[in-house]
Amino acid sequence: MIYENYKAIYKLEEDLSCKITFEFSEKGIKVTQESDDYNSGCSFGHAVKADGFFNKVSSEIPILKDPLTDEILD
């Protein structure tokens, strides 16, 4: 992903119309999805769209774990 000025843009090679923009702020993250077909765009599945504002709830660095084994991921 390209990250610049508190903004990251994600694009899929398999779906050239897919573009997901992440705009970061102190309060959270705004996600905007663009696609030619929202029924299957960005490989999410039928009628799934990733738009919205997600509030920041912590400043701690997250610990990523495998959901099946609870093993910490790098």
mmCIF file of the N, C-alpha and C atoms, coordinates in Angstrom:
data_MODEL
# 
_entry.id   MODEL 
# 
loop_
_atom_site.group_PDB 
_atom_site.id 
_atom_site.type_symbol 
_atom_site.label_atom_id 
_atom_site.label_alt_id 
_atom_site.label_comp_id 
_atom_site.label_asym_id 
_atom_site.label_entity_id 
_atom_site.label_seq_id 
_atom_site.pdbx_PDB_ins_code 
_atom_site.Cartn_x 
_atom_site.Cartn_y 
_atom_site.Cartn_z 
_atom_site.occupancy 
_atom_site.B_iso_or_equiv 
_atom_site.pdbx_formal_charge 
_atom_site.auth_seq_id 
_atom_site.auth_comp_id 
_atom_site.auth_asym_id 
_atom_site.auth_atom_id 
_atom_site.pdbx_PDB_model_num 
ATOM 1   N N  . MET A 1 1  ? 0.837   -1.181  0.000   1.00 0.00 ? 1  MET A N  1 
ATOM 2   C CA . MET A 1 1  ? 0.000   0.000   0.000   1.00 0.00 ? 1  MET A CA 1 
ATOM 3   C C  . MET A 1 1  ? 0.878   1.238   0.000   1.00 0.00 ? 1  MET A C  1 
ATOM 4   N N  . ILE A 1 2  ? 0.383   2.245   -0.613  1.00 0.00 ? 2  ILE A N  1 
ATOM 5   C CA . ILE A 1 2  ? 1.054   3.538   -0.592  1.00 0.00 ? 2  ILE A CA 1 
ATOM 6   C C  . ILE A 1 2  ? 0.537   4.300   0.631   1.00 0.00 ? 2  ILE A C  1 
ATOM 7   N N  . TYR A 1 3  ? 1.442   4.791   1.486   1.00 0.00 ? 3  TYR A N  1 
ATOM 8   C CA . TYR A 1 3  ? 1.062   5.548   2.685   1.00 0.00 ? 3  TYR A CA 1 
ATOM 9   C C  . TYR A 1 3  ? 1.756   6.895   2.641   1.00 0.00 ? 3  TYR A C  1 
ATOM 10  N N  . GLU A 1 4  ? 0.942   7.968   2.685   1.00 0.00 ? 4  GLU A N  1 
ATOM 11  C CA . GLU A 1 4  ? 1.498   9.319   2.625   1.00 0.00 ? 4  GLU A CA 1 
ATOM 12  C C  . GLU A 1 4  ? 0.494   10.291  3.229   1.00 0.00 ? 4  GLU A C  1 
ATOM 13  N N  . ASN A 1 5  ? 0.965   11.219  4.046   1.00 0.00 ? 5  ASN A N  1 
ATOM 14  C CA . ASN A 1 5  ? 0.117   12.245  4.654   1.00 0.00 ? 5  ASN A CA 1 
ATOM 15  C C  . ASN A 1 5  ? -1.097  11.654  5.374   1.00 0.00 ? 5  ASN A C  1 
ATOM 16  N N  . TYR A 1 6  ? -0.863  10.660  6.208   1.00 0.00 ? 6  TYR A N  1 
ATOM 17  C CA . TYR A 1 6  ? -1.906  10.014  7.012   1.00 0.00 ? 6  TYR A CA 1 
ATOM 18  C C  . TYR A 1 6  ? -2.980  9.330   6.176   1.00 0.00 ? 6  TYR A C  1 
ATOM 19  N N  . LYS A 1 7  ? -2.626  8.945   4.959   1.00 0.00 ? 7  LYS A N  1 
ATOM 20  C CA . LYS A 1 7  ? -3.569  8.275   4.063   1.00 0.00 ? 7  LYS A CA 1 
ATOM 21  C C  . LYS A 1 7  ? -2.886  7.095   3.399   1.00 0.00 ? 7  LYS A C  1 
ATOM 22  N N  . ALA A 1 8  ? -3.602  5.970   3.323   1.00 0.00 ? 8  ALA A N  1 
ATOM 23  C CA . ALA A 1 8  ? -3.099  4.786   2.630   1.00 0.00 ? 8  ALA A CA 1 
ATOM 24  C C  . ALA A 1 8  ? -4.138  4.373   1.596   1.00 0.00 ? 8  ALA A C  1 
ATOM 25  N N  . ILE A 1 9  ? -3.659  3.906   0.453   1.00 0.00 ? 9  ILE A N  1 
ATOM 26  C CA . ILE A 1 9  ? -4.549  3.474   -0.621  1.00 0.00 ? 9  ILE A CA 1 
ATOM 27  C C  . ILE A 1 9  ? -4.208  2.040   -0.988  1.00 0.00 ? 9  ILE A C  1 
ATOM 28  N N  . TYR A 1 10 ? -5.245  1.192   -0.972  1.00 0.00 ? 10 TYR A N  1 
ATOM 29  C CA . TYR A 1 10 ? -5.103  -0.228  -1.292  1.00 0.00 ? 10 TYR A CA 1 
ATOM 30  C C  . TYR A 1 10 ? -5.788  -0.496  -2.620  1.00 0.00 ? 10 TYR A C  1 
ATOM 31  N N  . LYS A 1 11 ? -5.077  -1.189  -3.521  1.00 0.00 ? 11 LYS A N  1 
ATOM 32  C CA . LYS A 1 11 ? -5.644  -1.561  -4.819  1.00 0.00 ? 11 LYS A CA 1 
ATOM 33  C C  . LYS A 1 11 ? -5.381  -3.039  -5.066  1.00 0.00 ? 11 LYS A C  1 
ATOM 34  N N  . LEU A 1 12 ? -6.334  -3.702  -5.707  1.00 0.00 ? 12 LEU A N  1 
ATOM 35  C CA . LEU A 1 12 ? -6.209  -5.119  -6.035  1.00 0.00 ? 12 LEU A CA 1 
ATOM 36  C C  . LEU A 1 12 ? -5.753  -5.291  -7.476  1.00 0.00 ? 12 LEU A C  1 
ATOM 37  N N  . GLU A 1 13 ? -4.821  -6.191  -7.700  1.00 0.00 ? 13 GLU A N  1 
ATOM 38  C CA . GLU A 1 13 ? -4.399  -6.493  -9.072  1.00 0.00 ? 13 GLU A CA 1 
ATOM 39  C C  . GLU A 1 13 ? -5.491  -7.254  -9.818  1.00 0.00 ? 13 GLU A C  1 
ATOM 40  N N  . GLU A 1 14 ? -6.276  -8.087  -9.075  1.00 0.00 ? 14 GLU A N  1 
ATOM 41  C CA . GLU A 1 14 ? -7.313  -8.901  -9.703  1.00 0.00 ? 14 GLU A CA 1 
ATOM 42  C C  . GLU A 1 14 ? -8.556  -8.086  -10.080 1.00 0.00 ? 14 GLU A C  1 
ATOM 43  N N  . ASP A 1 15 ? -8.773  -6.958  -9.425  1.00 0.00 ? 15 ASP A N  1 
ATOM 44  C CA . ASP A 1 15 ? -9.943  -6.106  -9.684  1.00 0.00 ? 15 ASP A CA 1 
ATOM 45  C C  . ASP A 1 15 ? -9.449  -4.669  -9.776  1.00 0.00 ? 15 ASP A C  1 
ATOM 46  N N  . LEU A 1 16 ? -9.138  -4.217  -10.965 1.00 0.00 ? 16 LEU A N  1 
ATOM 47  C CA . LEU A 1 16 ? -8.543  -2.895  -11.151 1.00 0.00 ? 16 LEU A CA 1 
ATOM 48  C C  . LEU A 1 16 ? -9.468  -1.759  -10.752 1.00 0.00 ? 16 LEU A C  1 
ATOM 49  N N  . SER A 1 17 ? -10.783 -2.028  -10.649 1.00 0.00 ? 17 SER A N  1 
ATOM 50  C CA . SER A 1 17 ? -11.710 -0.975  -10.224 1.00 0.00 ? 17 SER A CA 1 
ATOM 51  C C  . SER A 1 17 ? -11.742 -0.820  -8.702  1.00 0.00 ? 17 SER A C  1 
ATOM 52  N N  . CYS A 1 18 ? -11.158 -1.769  -7.982  1.00 0.00 ? 18 CYS A N  1 
ATOM 53  C CA . CYS A 1 18 ? -11.175 -1.736  -6.515  1.00 0.00 ? 18 CYS A CA 1 
ATOM 54  C C  . CYS A 1 18 ? -10.129 -0.755  -5.987  1.00 0.00 ? 18 CYS A C  1 
ATOM 55  N N  . LYS A 1 19 ? -10.599 0.151   -5.131  1.00 0.00 ? 19 LYS A N  1 
ATOM 56  C CA . LYS A 1 19 ? -9.701  1.097   -4.471  1.00 0.00 ? 19 LYS A CA 1 
ATOM 57  C C  . LYS A 1 19 ? -10.269 1.351   -3.071  1.00 0.00 ? 19 LYS A C  1 
ATOM 58  N N  . ILE A 1 20 ? -9.479  1.080   -2.043  1.00 0.00 ? 20 ILE A N  1 
ATOM 59  C CA . ILE A 1 20 ? -9.903  1.331   -0.677  1.00 0.00 ? 20 ILE A CA 1 
ATOM 60  C C  . ILE A 1 20 ? -8.937  2.344   -0.072  1.00 0.00 ? 20 ILE A C  1 
ATOM 61  N N  . THR A 1 21 ? -9.496  3.460   0.400   1.00 0.00 ? 21 THR A N  1 
ATOM 62  C CA . THR A 1 21 ? -8.699  4.537   0.966   1.00 0.00 ? 21 THR A CA 1 
ATOM 63  C C  . THR A 1 21 ? -8.875  4.552   2.482   1.00 0.00 ? 21 THR A C  1 
ATOM 64  N N  . PHE A 1 22 ? -7.751  4.604   3.202   1.00 0.00 ? 22 PHE A N  1 
ATOM 65  C CA . PHE A 1 22 ? -7.736  4.677   4.663   1.00 0.00 ? 22 PHE A CA 1 
ATOM 66  C C  . PHE A 1 22 ? -7.184  6.047   5.044   1.00 0.00 ? 22 PHE A C  1 
ATOM 67  N N  . GLU A 1 23 ? -7.980  6.856   5.750   1.00 0.00 ? 23 GLU A N  1 
ATOM 68  C CA . GLU A 1 23 ? -7.544  8.173   6.199   1.00 0.00 ? 23 GLU A CA 1 
ATOM 69  C C  . GLU A 1 23 ? -7.464  8.160   7.730   1.00 0.00 ? 23 GLU A C  1 
ATOM 70  N N  . PHE A 1 24 ? -6.245  8.283   8.247   1.00 0.00 ? 24 PHE A N  1 
ATOM 71  C CA . PHE A 1 24 ? -5.991  8.173   9.675   1.00 0.00 ? 24 PHE A CA 1 
ATOM 72  C C  . PHE A 1 24 ? -6.038  9.543   10.351  1.00 0.00 ? 24 PHE A C  1 
ATOM 73  N N  . SER A 1 25 ? -6.615  9.578   11.560  1.00 0.00 ? 25 SER A N  1 
ATOM 74  C CA . SER A 1 25 ? -6.618  10.794  12.369  1.00 0.00 ? 25 SER A CA 1 
ATOM 75  C C  . SER A 1 25 ? -6.428  10.388  13.830  1.00 0.00 ? 25 SER A C  1 
ATOM 76  N N  . GLU A 1 26 ? -6.352  11.361  14.712  1.00 0.00 ? 26 GLU A N  1 
ATOM 77  C CA . GLU A 1 26 ? -6.203  11.067  16.134  1.00 0.00 ? 26 GLU A CA 1 
ATOM 78  C C  . GLU A 1 26 ? -7.444  10.382  16.700  1.00 0.00 ? 26 GLU A C  1 
ATOM 79  N N  . LYS A 1 27 ? -8.600  10.578  16.059  1.00 0.00 ? 27 LYS A N  1 
ATOM 80  C CA . LYS A 1 27 ? -9.851  10.017  16.563  1.00 0.00 ? 27 LYS A CA 1 
ATOM 81  C C  . LYS A 1 27 ? -10.175 8.639   15.997  1.00 0.00 ? 27 LYS A C  1 
ATOM 82  N N  . GLY A 1 28 ? -9.552  8.284   14.870  1.00 0.00 ? 28 GLY A N  1 
ATOM 83  C CA . GLY A 1 28 ? -9.839  6.987   14.271  1.00 0.00 ? 28 GLY A CA 1 
ATOM 84  C C  . GLY A 1 28 ? -9.423  6.923   12.812  1.00 0.00 ? 28 GLY A C  1 
ATOM 85  N N  . ILE A 1 29 ? -10.172 6.131   12.060  1.00 0.00 ? 29 ILE A N  1 
ATOM 86  C CA . ILE A 1 29 ? -9.847  5.927   10.656  1.00 0.00 ? 29 ILE A CA 1 
ATOM 87  C C  . ILE A 1 29 ? -11.121 5.963   9.812   1.00 0.00 ? 29 ILE A C  1 
ATOM 88  N N  . LYS A 1 30 ? -11.052 6.693   8.711   1.00 0.00 ? 30 LYS A N  1 
ATOM 89  C CA . LYS A 1 30 ? -12.154 6.742   7.760   1.00 0.00 ? 30 LYS A CA 1 
ATOM 90  C C  . LYS A 1 30 ? -11.779 5.826   6.585   1.00 0.00 ? 30 LYS A C  1 
ATOM 91  N N  . VAL A 1 31 ? -12.666 4.894   6.254   1.00 0.00 ? 31 VAL A N  1 
ATOM 92  C CA . VAL A 1 31 ? -12.431 3.952   5.167   1.00 0.00 ? 31 VAL A CA 1 
ATOM 93  C C  . VAL A 1 31 ? -13.446 4.220   4.066   1.00 0.00 ? 31 VAL A C  1 
ATOM 94  N N  . THR A 1 32 ? -12.944 4.367   2.834   1.00 0.00 ? 32 THR A N  1 
ATOM 95  C CA . THR A 1 32 ? -13.800 4.602   1.682   1.00 0.00 ? 32 THR A CA 1 
ATOM 96  C C  . THR A 1 32 ? -13.450 3.587   0.605   1.00 0.00 ? 32 THR A C  1 
ATOM 97  N N  . GLN A 1 33 ? -14.456 2.873   0.125   1.00 0.00 ? 33 GLN A N  1 
ATOM 98  C CA . GLN A 1 33 ? -14.253 1.858   -0.914  1.00 0.00 ? 33 GLN A CA 1 
ATOM 99  C C  . GLN A 1 33 ? -14.854 2.326   -2.226  1.00 0.00 ? 33 GLN A C  1 
ATOM 100 N N  . GLU A 1 34 ? -14.113 2.141   -3.300  1.00 0.00 ? 34 GLU A N  1 
ATOM 101 C CA . GLU A 1 34 ? -14.609 2.409   -4.650  1.00 0.00 ? 34 GLU A CA 1 
ATOM 102 C C  . GLU A 1 34 ? -14.503 1.122   -5.452  1.00 0.00 ? 34 GLU A C  1 
ATOM 103 N N  . SER A 1 35 ? -15.532 0.822   -6.249  1.00 0.00 ? 35 SER A N  1 
ATOM 104 C CA . SER A 1 35 ? -15.534 -0.384  -7.069  1.00 0.00 ? 35 SER A CA 1 
ATOM 105 C C  . SER A 1 35 ? -16.592 -0.242  -8.148  1.00 0.00 ? 35 SER A C  1 
ATOM 106 N N  . ASP A 1 36 ? -16.375 -0.873  -9.285  1.00 0.00 ? 36 ASP A N  1 
ATOM 107 C CA . ASP A 1 36 ? -17.373 -0.857  -10.353 1.00 0.00 ? 36 ASP A CA 1 
ATOM 108 C C  . ASP A 1 36 ? -18.592 -1.711  -10.016 1.00 0.00 ? 36 ASP A C  1 
ATOM 109 N N  . ASP A 1 37 ? -18.405 -2.744  -9.183  1.00 0.00 ? 37 ASP A N  1 
ATOM 110 C CA . ASP A 1 37 ? -19.482 -3.666  -8.866  1.00 0.00 ? 37 ASP A CA 1 
ATOM 111 C C  . ASP A 1 37 ? -19.458 -3.973  -7.370  1.00 0.00 ? 37 ASP A C  1 
ATOM 112 N N  . TYR A 1 38 ? -20.375 -3.362  -6.618  1.00 0.00 ? 38 TYR A N  1 
ATOM 113 C CA . TYR A 1 38 ? -20.379 -3.566  -5.172  1.00 0.00 ? 38 TYR A CA 1 
ATOM 114 C C  . TYR A 1 38 ? -20.955 -4.916  -4.759  1.00 0.00 ? 38 TYR A C  1 
ATOM 115 N N  . ASN A 1 39 ? -21.504 -5.691  -5.702  1.00 0.00 ? 39 ASN A N  1 
ATOM 116 C CA . ASN A 1 39 ? -21.982 -7.030  -5.375  1.00 0.00 ? 39 ASN A CA 1 
ATOM 117 C C  . ASN A 1 39 ? -20.834 -8.009  -5.195  1.00 0.00 ? 39 ASN A C  1 
ATOM 118 N N  . SER A 1 40 ? -19.720 -7.754  -5.867  1.00 0.00 ? 40 SER A N  1 
ATOM 119 C CA . SER A 1 40 ? -18.576 -8.661  -5.717  1.00 0.00 ? 40 SER A CA 1 
ATOM 120 C C  . SER A 1 40 ? -17.245 -7.901  -5.746  1.00 0.00 ? 40 SER A C  1 
ATOM 121 N N  . GLY A 1 41 ? -17.293 -6.587  -5.687  1.00 0.00 ? 41 GLY A N  1 
ATOM 122 C CA . GLY A 1 41 ? -16.091 -5.771  -5.783  1.00 0.00 ? 41 GLY A CA 1 
ATOM 123 C C  . GLY A 1 41 ? -15.111 -5.980  -4.653  1.00 0.00 ? 41 GLY A C  1 
ATOM 124 N N  . CYS A 1 42 ? -13.857 -5.852  -4.941  1.00 0.00 ? 42 CYS A N  1 
ATOM 125 C CA . CYS A 1 42 ? -12.755 -5.966  -3.987  1.00 0.00 ? 42 CYS A CA 1 
ATOM 126 C C  . CYS A 1 42 ? -12.676 -7.345  -3.342  1.00 0.00 ? 42 CYS A C  1 
ATOM 127 N N  . SER A 1 43 ? -13.310 -8.337  -3.935  1.00 0.00 ? 43 SER A N  1 
ATOM 128 C CA . SER A 1 43 ? -13.277 -9.735  -3.475  1.00 0.00 ? 43 SER A CA 1 
ATOM 129 C C  . SER A 1 43 ? -13.873 -9.935  -2.086  1.00 0.00 ? 43 SER A C  1 
ATOM 130 N N  . PHE A 1 44 ? -14.786 -9.038  -1.646  1.00 0.00 ? 44 PHE A N  1 
ATOM 131 C CA . PHE A 1 44 ? -15.397 -9.169  -0.335  1.00 0.00 ? 44 PHE A CA 1 
ATOM 132 C C  . PHE A 1 44 ? -16.569 -10.146 -0.326  1.00 0.00 ? 44 PHE A C  1 
ATOM 133 N N  . GLY A 1 45 ? -17.249 -10.295 -1.431  1.00 0.00 ? 45 GLY A N  1 
ATOM 134 C CA . GLY A 1 45 ? -18.453 -11.114 -1.448  1.00 0.00 ? 45 GLY A CA 1 
ATOM 135 C C  . GLY A 1 45 ? -19.669 -10.257 -1.716  1.00 0.00 ? 45 GLY A C  1 
ATOM 136 N N  . HIS A 1 46 ? -20.809 -10.901 -1.803  1.00 0.00 ? 46 HIS A N  1 
ATOM 137 C CA . HIS A 1 46 ? -22.050 -10.231 -2.212  1.00 0.00 ? 46 HIS A CA 1 
ATOM 138 C C  . HIS A 1 46 ? -22.434 -9.080  -1.282  1.00 0.00 ? 46 HIS A C  1 
ATOM 139 N N  . ALA A 1 47 ? -22.482 -7.880  -1.849  1.00 0.00 ? 47 ALA A N  1 
ATOM 140 C CA . ALA A 1 47 ? -22.988 -6.668  -1.200  1.00 0.00 ? 47 ALA A CA 1 
ATOM 141 C C  . ALA A 1 47 ? -22.225 -6.272  0.079   1.00 0.00 ? 47 ALA A C  1 
ATOM 142 N N  . VAL A 1 48 ? -20.958 -6.644  0.180   1.00 0.00 ? 48 VAL A N  1 
ATOM 143 C CA . VAL A 1 48 ? -20.146 -6.231  1.327   1.00 0.00 ? 48 VAL A CA 1 
ATOM 144 C C  . VAL A 1 48 ? -19.347 -5.000  0.912   1.00 0.00 ? 48 VAL A C  1 
ATOM 145 N N  . LYS A 1 49 ? -19.426 -3.945  1.721   1.00 0.00 ? 49 LYS A N  1 
ATOM 146 C CA . LYS A 1 49 ? -18.732 -2.700  1.425   1.00 0.00 ? 49 LYS A CA 1 
ATOM 147 C C  . LYS A 1 49 ? -17.991 -2.234  2.669   1.00 0.00 ? 49 LYS A C  1 
ATOM 148 N N  . ALA A 1 50 ? -16.804 -1.698  2.497   1.00 0.00 ? 50 ALA A N  1 
ATOM 149 C CA . ALA A 1 50 ? -15.929 -1.370  3.629   1.00 0.00 ? 50 ALA A CA 1 
ATOM 150 C C  . ALA A 1 50 ? -15.922 0.115   3.982   1.00 0.00 ? 50 ALA A C  1 
ATOM 151 N N  . ASP A 1 51 ? -17.006 0.811   3.753   1.00 0.00 ? 51 ASP A N  1 
ATOM 152 C CA . ASP A 1 51 ? -17.054 2.235   4.088   1.00 0.00 ? 51 ASP A CA 1 
ATOM 153 C C  . ASP A 1 51 ? -17.381 2.444   5.566   1.00 0.00 ? 51 ASP A C  1 
ATOM 154 N N  . GLY A 1 52 ? -16.868 3.537   6.108   1.00 0.00 ? 52 GLY A N  1 
ATOM 155 C CA . GLY A 1 52 ? -17.252 3.910   7.467   1.00 0.00 ? 52 GLY A CA 1 
ATOM 156 C C  . GLY A 1 52 ? -16.143 4.607   8.216   1.00 0.00 ? 52 GLY A C  1 
ATOM 157 N N  . PHE A 1 53 ? -16.505 5.109   9.406   1.00 0.00 ? 53 PHE A N  1 
ATOM 158 C CA . PHE A 1 53 ? -15.522 5.696   10.312  1.00 0.00 ? 53 PHE A CA 1 
ATOM 159 C C  . PHE A 1 53 ? -15.423 4.785   11.519  1.00 0.00 ? 53 PHE A C  1 
ATOM 160 N N  . PHE A 1 54 ? -14.205 4.427   11.867  1.00 0.00 ? 54 PHE A N  1 
ATOM 161 C CA . PHE A 1 54 ? -13.953 3.503   12.954  1.00 0.00 ? 54 PHE A CA 1 
ATOM 162 C C  . PHE A 1 54 ? -13.180 4.242   14.045  1.00 0.00 ? 54 PHE A C  1 
ATOM 163 N N  . ASN A 1 55 ? -13.794 4.380   15.220  1.00 0.00 ? 55 ASN A N  1 
ATOM 164 C CA . ASN A 1 55 ? -13.197 5.128   16.322  1.00 0.00 ? 55 ASN A CA 1 
ATOM 165 C C  . ASN A 1 55 ? -11.977 4.419   16.894  1.00 0.00 ? 55 ASN A C  1 
ATOM 166 N N  . LYS A 1 56 ? -10.980 5.203   17.204  1.00 0.00 ? 56 LYS A N  1 
ATOM 167 C CA . LYS A 1 56 ? -9.788  4.686   17.866  1.00 0.00 ? 56 LYS A CA 1 
ATOM 168 C C  . LYS A 1 56 ? -10.139 4.433   19.336  1.00 0.00 ? 56 LYS A C  1 
ATOM 169 N N  . VAL A 1 57 ? -9.843  3.247   19.817  1.00 0.00 ? 57 VAL A N  1 
ATOM 170 C CA . VAL A 1 57 ? -10.162 2.908   21.203  1.00 0.00 ? 57 VAL A CA 1 
ATOM 171 C C  . VAL A 1 57 ? -8.914  2.721   22.064  1.00 0.00 ? 57 VAL A C  1 
ATOM 172 N N  . SER A 1 58 ? -7.737  2.675   21.431  1.00 0.00 ? 58 SER A N  1 
ATOM 173 C CA . SER A 1 58 ? -6.505  2.467   22.193  1.00 0.00 ? 58 SER A CA 1 
ATOM 174 C C  . SER A 1 58 ? -5.314  2.964   21.382  1.00 0.00 ? 58 SER A C  1 
ATOM 175 N N  . SER A 1 59 ? -4.276  3.382   22.077  1.00 0.00 ? 59 SER A N  1 
ATOM 176 C CA . SER A 1 59 ? -3.027  3.768   21.422  1.00 0.00 ? 59 SER A CA 1 
ATOM 177 C C  . SER A 1 59 ? -1.970  2.684   21.556  1.00 0.00 ? 59 SER A C  1 
ATOM 178 N N  . GLU A 1 60 ? -2.330  1.573   22.196  1.00 0.00 ? 60 GLU A N  1 
ATOM 179 C CA . GLU A 1 60 ? -1.388  0.479   22.379  1.00 0.00 ? 60 GLU A CA 1 
ATOM 180 C C  . GLU A 1 60 ? -1.130  -0.241  21.055  1.00 0.00 ? 60 GLU A C  1 
ATOM 181 N N  . ILE A 1 61 ? 0.080   -0.748  20.901  1.00 0.00 ? 61 ILE A N  1 
ATOM 182 C CA . ILE A 1 61 ? 0.415   -1.539  19.719  1.00 0.00 ? 61 ILE A CA 1 
ATOM 183 C C  . ILE A 1 61 ? -0.304  -2.878  19.841  1.00 0.00 ? 61 ILE A C  1 
ATOM 184 N N  . PRO A 1 62 ? -1.068  -3.270  18.835  1.00 0.00 ? 62 PRO A N  1 
ATOM 185 C CA . PRO A 1 62 ? -1.838  -4.518  18.955  1.00 0.00 ? 62 PRO A CA 1 
ATOM 186 C C  . PRO A 1 62 ? -0.947  -5.758  18.903  1.00 0.00 ? 62 PRO A C  1 
ATOM 187 N N  . ILE A 1 63 ? -1.403  -6.795  19.565  1.00 0.00 ? 63 ILE A N  1 
ATOM 188 C CA . ILE A 1 63 ? -0.748  -8.098  19.496  1.00 0.00 ? 63 ILE A CA 1 
ATOM 189 C C  . ILE A 1 63 ? -1.617  -8.967  18.598  1.00 0.00 ? 63 ILE A C  1 
ATOM 190 N N  . LEU A 1 64 ? -1.075  -9.347  17.445  1.00 0.00 ? 64 LEU A N  1 
ATOM 191 C CA . LEU A 1 64 ? -1.831  -10.151 16.487  1.00 0.00 ? 64 LEU A CA 1 
ATOM 192 C C  . LEU A 1 64 ? -1.654  -11.628 16.807  1.00 0.00 ? 64 LEU A C  1 
ATOM 193 N N  . LYS A 1 65 ? -2.796  -12.339 16.905  1.00 0.00 ? 65 LYS A N  1 
ATOM 194 C CA . LYS A 1 65 ? -2.762  -13.769 17.230  1.00 0.00 ? 65 LYS A CA 1 
ATOM 195 C C  . LYS A 1 65 ? -3.560  -14.561 16.215  1.00 0.00 ? 65 LYS A C  1 
ATOM 196 N N  . ASP A 1 66 ? -3.112  -15.777 15.975  1.00 0.00 ? 66 ASP A N  1 
ATOM 197 C CA . ASP A 1 66 ? -3.850  -16.706 15.129  1.00 0.00 ? 66 ASP A CA 1 
ATOM 198 C C  . ASP A 1 66 ? -5.156  -17.048 15.859  1.00 0.00 ? 66 ASP A C  1 
ATOM 199 N N  . PRO A 1 67 ? -6.323  -16.862 15.205  1.00 0.00 ? 67 PRO A N  1 
ATOM 200 C CA . PRO A 1 67 ? -7.590  -17.108 15.902  1.00 0.00 ? 67 PRO A CA 1 
ATOM 201 C C  . PRO A 1 67 ? -7.824  -18.580 16.258  1.00 0.00 ? 67 PRO A C  1 
ATOM 202 N N  . LEU A 1 68 ? -7.148  -19.504 15.595  1.00 0.00 ? 68 LEU A N  1 
ATOM 203 C CA . LEU A 1 68 ? -7.350  -20.925 15.876  1.00 0.00 ? 68 LEU A CA 1 
ATOM 204 C C  . LEU A 1 68 ? -6.400  -21.471 16.927  1.00 0.00 ? 68 LEU A C  1 
ATOM 205 N N  . THR A 1 69 ? -5.173  -20.955 16.923  1.00 0.00 ? 69 THR A N  1 
ATOM 206 C CA . THR A 1 69 ? -4.155  -21.511 17.846  1.00 0.00 ? 69 THR A CA 1 
ATOM 207 C C  . THR A 1 69 ? -3.787  -20.549 18.970  1.00 0.00 ? 69 THR A C  1 
ATOM 208 N N  . ASP A 1 70 ? -4.189  -19.292 18.867  1.00 0.00 ? 70 ASP A N  1 
ATOM 209 C CA . ASP A 1 70 ? -3.841  -18.248 19.821  1.00 0.00 ? 70 ASP A CA 1 
ATOM 210 C C  . ASP A 1 70 ? -2.336  -17.955 19.807  1.00 0.00 ? 70 ASP A C  1 
ATOM 211 N N  . GLU A 1 71 ? -1.643  -18.428 18.779  1.00 0.00 ? 71 GLU A N  1 
ATOM 212 C CA . GLU A 1 71 ? -0.207  -18.183 18.624  1.00 0.00 ? 71 GLU A CA 1 
ATOM 213 C C  . GLU A 1 71 ? 0.021   -16.745 18.164  1.00 0.00 ? 71 GLU A C  1 
ATOM 214 N N  . ILE A 1 72 ? 1.003   -16.061 18.768  1.00 0.00 ? 72 ILE A N  1 
ATOM 215 C CA . ILE A 1 72 ? 1.324   -14.683 18.406  1.00 0.00 ? 72 ILE A CA 1 
ATOM 216 C C  . ILE A 1 72 ? 1.961   -14.661 17.016  1.00 0.00 ? 72 ILE A C  1 
ATOM 217 N N  . LEU A 1 73 ? 1.462   -13.775 16.160  1.00 0.00 ? 73 LEU A N  1 
ATOM 218 C CA . LEU A 1 73 ? 1.968   -13.623 14.792  1.00 0.00 ? 73 LEU A CA 1 
ATOM 219 C C  . LEU A 1 73 ? 2.952   -12.474 14.729  1.00 0.00 ? 73 LEU A C  1 
ATOM 220 N N  . ASP A 1 74 ? 3.942   -12.588 13.875  1.00 0.00 ? 74 ASP A N  1 
ATOM 221 C CA . ASP A 1 74 ? 4.939   -11.521 13.702  1.00 0.00 ? 74 ASP A CA 1 
ATOM 222 C C  . ASP A 1 74 ? 4.435   -10.459 12.773  1.00 0.00 ? 74 ASP A C  1 
# 
